[in-house]
């Protein structure tokens, strides 16, 4: 029997609480790695609450970096690195420790589980960068997230080259803002049918998808207030449908679309009329058209920018209508 563990178990819990009262959550996580007896006490007796605002995890081919931002805006980072001969290197607070006969992935997952399952407050942001893309880490994270499911947060940001992973991770979270980034240099098509069926998708208010070409039905986006997507090619019918949706929707405030191909620039002028732009500044601000909404305090602005290959539909305050602009 471990004599240290035996002595700790005999020590009154109030005394142990007093000893640990001046330690923050990160100190306790570090203390868990000292010996089995401390790990046993902390995991089973101490009521932990990290008080986090933000979690950032970067998965690389042979290492993992996890950064935690606390309520006082202080940040702490732990790096888990694979070493030869079945050992791991941990780095935190300018300290290093080599753990023999260990797997850096297992150590990371255990630490992350403690942070996640004890978090009580709503997170402002959870960022997950799956550069290394090892399936074992992804499955481990999914399992941990499921242990504290229906967890609300402000923003969830994920970077990955495999869109199949996104739905599996998102299904364990409830973010209000969703940002998805493709790690590959070349854009690829992503069908949003699967992810759009999730309650998490339906409950989110803002979505940005960058690096993936999408071509969604407008119906799966009607719950969002702000939308930022990339189309490989956008049709004239889609332009009219988005305009119609913004004119009637009480929810949608802004829909921005980047595109690779658009051959209907003349149709914009033919259908919407002569655009507005400040003299000599069209290259910076693009061409604009303005339309009335049912609510007199707001108007719809459509901004087309050929240089940026983008078109943006946005509701703005009526008093921001530029002098000389035509309101249709």
PLY file of the C-alpha trace (Angstrom):
ply
format ascii 1.0
element vertex 328
property float x
property float y
property float z
element edge 327
property int vertex1
property int vertex2
end_header
0.00 0.00 0.00
1.18 3.52 -0.81
2.04 5.07 2.61
1.44 8.58 1.28
-2.03 7.68 0.15
-2.73 6.03 3.48
-1.69 9.17 5.40
-3.74 11.41 3.13
-6.80 9.27 3.53
-6.49 9.56 7.30
-6.19 13.33 7.17
-9.50 15.15 7.77
-11.11 16.44 4.60
-11.40 19.97 6.01
-7.65 20.03 6.56
-7.02 18.93 3.00
-9.45 21.55 1.73
-7.54 24.17 3.73
-4.24 23.02 2.25
-5.59 23.28 -1.28
-7.62 26.47 -0.76
-4.89 28.75 -2.12
-4.36 26.68 -5.27
-6.12 27.51 -8.51
-7.59 24.91 -10.82
-4.50 24.72 -12.98
-2.32 24.12 -9.89
-4.58 21.26 -8.90
-4.31 19.73 -12.36
-0.53 19.91 -12.08
-0.67 18.49 -8.56
-2.61 15.48 -9.82
0.50 14.41 -11.73
2.70 14.26 -8.64
1.53 10.97 -7.19
-1.40 8.58 -7.10
-2.55 9.63 -3.63
-2.95 13.29 -4.60
-4.70 12.33 -7.79
-7.09 10.12 -5.81
-7.96 12.90 -3.38
-8.40 15.63 -5.99
-10.55 13.48 -8.28
-12.79 12.12 -5.54
-13.08 14.78 -2.88
-12.24 18.20 -4.22
-15.19 19.95 -5.88
-13.49 21.49 -8.90
-14.66 24.40 -11.03
-12.07 25.83 -13.43
-14.06 28.99 -14.14
-13.04 29.08 -17.79
-13.94 31.64 -20.43
-12.20 29.99 -23.37
-10.62 26.68 -24.40
-8.31 26.36 -27.40
-7.01 22.96 -28.50
-4.56 22.43 -31.36
-3.91 18.87 -32.48
-0.66 18.44 -34.42
0.86 15.22 -35.83
2.98 14.49 -32.74
1.74 16.91 -30.11
-1.30 18.62 -28.60
-1.49 22.16 -27.26
-4.33 23.15 -24.94
-4.79 26.74 -23.81
-7.23 27.77 -21.10
-8.37 31.34 -20.45
-9.88 31.97 -17.02
-12.37 34.51 -15.70
-9.57 36.91 -14.74
-8.35 36.75 -18.40
-5.18 34.91 -17.41
-4.10 32.13 -19.77
-2.33 28.84 -19.12
-1.07 26.47 -21.77
-0.12 22.79 -21.59
1.82 21.07 -24.37
1.68 17.28 -24.66
4.35 15.79 -26.91
5.16 12.28 -28.05
8.68 11.06 -27.34
10.46 7.86 -28.42
10.36 4.70 -26.30
6.72 5.09 -25.21
7.18 8.26 -23.19
5.64 11.73 -23.16
6.87 15.26 -22.59
4.65 17.75 -20.76
5.40 21.48 -20.74
3.56 24.12 -18.71
4.51 27.35 -16.89
8.12 27.10 -18.10
8.28 23.63 -16.58
8.95 20.30 -18.22
8.28 16.76 -17.19
8.94 13.46 -18.93
6.53 10.63 -18.17
7.88 7.18 -18.91
5.65 4.40 -20.23
2.89 6.84 -21.09
0.93 8.06 -24.07
0.63 11.82 -24.55
-2.88 11.43 -25.98
-4.14 9.62 -22.87
-2.63 12.29 -20.61
-4.21 15.11 -22.61
-7.63 13.46 -22.70
-7.62 12.92 -18.93
-6.70 16.55 -18.25
-9.25 17.85 -20.75
-11.94 15.63 -19.23
-11.34 17.16 -15.80
-11.58 20.69 -17.18
-14.68 19.92 -19.23
-16.75 17.91 -16.76
-16.17 20.44 -13.95
-16.90 23.58 -15.96
-20.08 25.17 -14.60
-20.23 28.52 -16.38
-21.13 29.06 -20.02
-17.98 29.18 -22.15
-17.38 32.23 -24.31
-15.41 30.23 -26.89
-14.28 26.69 -27.66
-11.73 26.43 -30.47
-10.65 23.09 -31.91
-7.87 22.87 -34.51
-7.58 19.35 -35.88
-4.44 19.82 -37.95
-2.92 16.49 -36.97
-6.25 14.75 -37.41
-5.57 11.52 -35.44
-8.83 9.63 -35.05
-8.02 8.50 -31.52
-7.93 12.08 -30.25
-11.12 12.99 -32.08
-13.02 10.00 -30.69
-11.68 10.74 -27.21
-12.83 14.37 -27.39
-16.27 13.30 -28.62
-16.65 10.93 -25.68
-15.65 13.61 -23.17
-17.99 16.19 -24.70
-20.84 13.68 -24.47
-20.28 13.46 -20.71
-21.33 17.10 -20.34
-23.78 17.29 -23.24
-26.18 20.15 -23.97
-23.39 22.46 -22.89
-24.08 26.01 -24.06
-21.34 28.34 -25.22
-20.90 31.55 -27.11
-18.75 30.47 -30.06
-17.54 27.12 -31.35
-14.74 27.33 -33.90
-13.40 24.21 -35.60
-10.61 23.85 -38.16
-10.43 20.53 -39.99
-9.84 19.02 -43.40
-12.53 16.39 -42.85
-16.10 17.78 -42.74
-17.42 14.42 -41.47
-15.90 15.24 -38.07
-17.80 18.49 -37.71
-21.28 17.05 -37.18
-19.99 14.52 -34.65
-18.34 17.21 -32.55
-21.15 19.76 -32.92
-23.76 17.21 -31.81
-22.28 17.41 -28.29
-22.33 21.22 -28.07
-24.82 24.11 -28.17
-23.02 27.20 -29.54
-24.72 30.42 -30.55
-21.96 31.22 -33.06
-20.53 28.55 -35.35
-17.32 29.04 -37.35
-15.98 26.26 -39.58
-12.64 26.45 -41.39
-11.10 24.07 -43.93
-7.45 23.27 -43.23
-6.75 22.25 -46.83
-5.36 24.81 -49.25
-7.80 23.75 -51.93
-11.51 24.26 -51.38
-13.81 21.25 -51.60
-17.57 20.78 -51.70
-19.43 20.02 -48.46
-23.05 18.87 -48.37
-24.77 20.50 -45.37
-27.66 18.04 -45.30
-26.38 16.01 -42.32
-25.29 18.90 -40.11
-28.45 20.91 -40.83
-30.56 18.20 -39.17
-28.88 18.73 -35.79
-30.71 20.73 -33.14
-27.39 22.46 -32.48
-27.39 23.80 -36.03
-31.01 24.91 -35.75
-30.38 26.71 -32.44
-27.27 28.61 -33.57
-27.62 32.27 -34.54
-24.50 32.96 -36.61
-22.61 30.69 -39.00
-19.40 31.13 -40.97
-18.09 28.41 -43.29
-14.74 29.17 -44.89
-12.77 26.93 -47.25
-15.66 24.63 -48.14
-17.93 25.20 -51.12
-21.58 24.86 -50.13
-24.84 25.08 -52.03
-27.57 24.87 -49.38
-31.30 25.23 -49.60
-32.28 28.56 -48.08
-34.69 26.78 -45.70
-31.87 25.24 -43.64
-30.49 28.72 -42.94
-33.63 30.53 -41.87
-32.85 30.28 -38.15
-29.60 32.23 -38.49
-29.23 35.96 -37.96
-25.87 36.24 -39.75
-24.53 33.93 -42.47
-21.16 33.91 -44.25
-20.65 31.18 -46.90
-18.66 30.34 -50.03
-20.36 29.16 -53.22
-18.38 27.83 -56.13
-20.96 29.40 -58.43
-24.08 31.36 -57.56
-27.14 31.40 -59.79
-29.48 34.29 -60.50
-32.32 32.33 -58.91
-30.31 32.11 -55.67
-29.72 35.87 -55.71
-33.44 36.51 -55.96
-34.27 33.90 -53.33
-31.87 35.37 -50.79
-33.21 38.85 -51.46
-36.78 37.63 -51.00
-35.86 35.87 -47.75
-34.16 38.95 -46.29
-37.13 41.13 -47.19
-39.57 38.88 -45.34
-37.52 37.25 -42.58
-37.76 38.52 -39.01
-34.65 36.58 -38.03
-32.07 36.93 -40.78
-30.05 40.15 -40.63
-27.08 39.52 -42.91
-26.24 36.98 -45.62
-22.79 37.28 -47.19
-21.70 35.02 -50.05
-18.26 34.68 -51.59
-18.10 32.96 -54.95
-15.68 31.76 -57.59
-17.97 32.31 -60.56
-20.77 34.83 -61.15
-21.98 35.74 -64.61
-25.04 37.83 -63.78
-23.50 41.23 -63.11
-25.52 42.78 -65.96
-28.68 41.22 -64.51
-28.09 43.08 -61.25
-28.22 46.41 -63.06
-31.04 45.36 -65.36
-33.21 44.14 -62.46
-32.22 46.42 -59.56
-31.39 49.55 -61.55
-28.37 51.82 -61.51
-26.27 51.05 -58.40
-25.15 53.59 -55.85
-21.52 54.13 -54.94
-19.50 57.19 -53.88
-17.72 58.72 -56.90
-14.34 57.09 -57.46
-14.76 54.59 -54.59
-16.54 51.67 -56.24
-13.45 49.47 -56.02
-13.44 49.79 -52.23
-17.14 49.69 -51.40
-18.67 47.95 -54.42
-22.04 48.62 -55.99
-25.07 49.07 -53.73
-28.84 48.90 -53.98
-31.38 49.70 -51.25
-34.87 48.28 -50.67
-37.70 49.04 -48.26
-38.61 46.60 -45.51
-41.90 46.16 -43.67
-40.27 47.77 -40.65
-39.67 51.45 -41.54
-36.68 51.73 -39.19
-34.71 49.26 -41.35
-33.83 48.93 -45.02
-32.14 46.16 -47.02
-28.76 46.91 -48.55
-27.40 44.67 -51.32
-23.68 45.19 -51.91
-21.94 43.56 -54.87
-18.13 43.64 -55.03
-16.62 42.11 -58.17
-13.04 42.53 -56.91
-13.72 40.58 -53.71
-16.05 38.23 -55.59
-18.75 38.67 -52.98
-22.33 39.79 -52.58
-23.80 40.79 -49.23
-27.45 41.22 -48.22
-27.69 43.21 -45.00
-30.37 45.03 -43.05
-29.22 48.47 -41.95
-30.81 51.38 -40.11
-32.85 53.66 -42.37
-30.91 56.75 -41.33
-27.78 55.18 -42.86
-29.22 55.51 -46.37
-26.58 57.56 -48.24
-27.51 60.92 -49.73
-28.41 60.49 -53.36
-29.16 56.75 -53.06
-32.44 55.45 -54.46
-34.68 53.53 -52.03
-36.81 51.02 -53.93
0 1
1 2
2 3
3 4
4 5
5 6
6 7
7 8
8 9
9 10
10 11
11 12
12 13
13 14
14 15
15 16
16 17
17 18
18 19
19 20
20 21
21 22
22 23
23 24
24 25
25 26
26 27
27 28
28 29
29 30
30 31
31 32
32 33
33 34
34 35
35 36
36 37
37 38
38 39
39 40
40 41
41 42
42 43
43 44
44 45
45 46
46 47
47 48
48 49
49 50
50 51
51 52
52 53
53 54
54 55
55 56
56 57
57 58
58 59
59 60
60 61
61 62
62 63
63 64
64 65
65 66
66 67
67 68
68 69
69 70
70 71
71 72
72 73
73 74
74 75
75 76
76 77
77 78
78 79
79 80
80 81
81 82
82 83
83 84
84 85
85 86
86 87
87 88
88 89
89 90
90 91
91 92
92 93
93 94
94 95
95 96
96 97
97 98
98 99
99 100
100 101
101 102
102 103
103 104
104 105
105 106
106 107
107 108
108 109
109 110
110 111
111 112
112 113
113 114
114 115
115 116
116 117
117 118
118 119
119 120
120 121
121 122
122 123
123 124
124 125
125 126
126 127
127 128
128 129
129 130
130 131
131 132
132 133
133 134
134 135
135 136
136 137
137 138
138 139
139 140
140 141
141 142
142 143
143 144
144 145
145 146
146 147
147 148
148 149
149 150
150 151
151 152
152 153
153 154
154 155
155 156
156 157
157 158
158 159
159 160
160 161
161 162
162 163
163 164
164 165
165 166
166 167
167 168
168 169
169 170
170 171
171 172
172 173
173 174
174 175
175 176
176 177
177 178
178 179
179 180
180 181
181 182
182 183
183 184
184 185
185 186
186 187
187 188
188 189
189 190
190 191
191 192
192 193
193 194
194 195
195 196
196 197
197 198
198 199
199 200
200 201
201 202
202 203
203 204
204 205
205 206
206 207
207 208
208 209
209 210
210 211
211 212
212 213
213 214
214 215
215 216
216 217
217 218
218 219
219 220
220 221
221 222
222 223
223 224
224 225
225 226
226 227
227 228
228 229
229 230
230 231
231 232
232 233
233 234
234 235
235 236
236 237
237 238
238 239
239 240
240 241
241 242
242 243
243 244
244 245
245 246
246 247
247 248
248 249
249 250
250 251
251 252
252 253
253 254
254 255
255 256
256 257
257 258
258 259
259 260
260 261
261 262
262 263
263 264
264 265
265 266
266 267
267 268
268 269
269 270
270 271
271 272
272 273
273 274
274 275
275 276
276 277
277 278
278 279
279 280
280 281
281 282
282 283
283 284
284 285
285 286
286 287
287 288
288 289
289 290
290 291
291 292
292 293
293 294
294 295
295 296
296 297
297 298
298 299
299 300
300 301
301 302
302 303
303 304
304 305
305 306
306 307
307 308
308 309
309 310
310 311
311 312
312 313
313 314
314 315
315 316
316 317
317 318
318 319
319 320
320 321
321 322
322 323
323 324
324 325
325 326
326 327
